[in-house]
């Protein structure tokens, strides 16, 4: 449950996109006594809405009309673009749109003029972490936008996150998320290669992970993902297909900016091949586990 600093301030919150991350956001906010409504293109039954603790809305327009802050949790740039267009045809005067999706830094910027013409305001606030981290209030936020809009979002952000970074103007949040996730995906590619070399040299997976988890080579996720790498757990925090989508976005953005990213290209090739082999719904570090087993 959220702490005292994060009590609701009368804000009515709408969530557009109720996949794993959107549901975690909605449930966490509802548990903190915010008034939460949700809409998803696939439809949300009253029973599903009740299980999350929110109200289901039949369309984007009805959700927008009854909310002060509208949060997007969508899979890609195309989905965000479509929903923003729908919102701009709805009643959004005086409302704040918060895009938490992992998309290009340009996606929100291309729609800002239309949002402001309709009387709304917007920030990008992609989430760093998995749904389980959102559910426990331990996710991170990288926020790009005007100070007054960020301040308006803070009572909500503080319920979901213990790592909130206002990184600059609109679009900067998406850029910061990209930088963070590029480092992470590059790490898992390097871990895959290191463990393959270690196995060939006679080291066990258990011993390598023990060494790495206590060395400067560790990162904050390694200990939590060790059971999956060792085959002791099949829990899925983020899928291989999800990583492929993110890495594709990163390489496309890097190409557009004229930056060579050989490490990320290698990571994309590894995750893509693993997904195409029928493992797209597996946890992303299963790629490291299976590459070690096959070495």
Protein Blocks (a to p, Z undefined) as FASTA:
>chain_A
ZZfklgcehiacddehjafklmmmmmmmmmnopacddddfkopafklmmmnopacdfbfk
lmmmmpfbdcdddfbfklmmmmmmmmmmmcfehiacddfbdcdfklmmmmmmmmmmnopa
cdddddeddfklmmnopaccddeddfklmmmmmmmmmmmpccdcdfbdehjlmmmmmmmm
mmmmmmmmmmmmmmmmmmmnopafklmmmmmmmmmkbcfklmmmmmmmnopaccdfbdfk
lmmmmmmmmmmmmmmnopacfklmmmmmmmmmmmmnopampcfklmmmmmmmmZZ
